[in-house]
């Protein structure tokens, strides 16, 4: 974990408290980077996490928002299979 502080100096004990705060807010995730911007009584926390939730593709198919087709019946699966798929031109 990389910890960067900017602005006024703060104690290691206070830094540890901010690390614990971020960990409590994001259970099961590891902190990759923690940036602390200290300005008087105010501290801005910016952090990057490892083990973020993987991106799940959601599509709109025949009026439904779906991630996978596993809950579709045979008719809806056939509709999806017969759809015309367009290429994206760059």
Secondary structure, 3 states (H helix, E strand, C coil): CEEEEEECCCCHHHHHHHHHHHHHHCCCCCEEEEEEEEECCEEEEEEEECCCCCCCCCEEECCEEECCCCCCCHHHHHHHHHCCCCCCCC
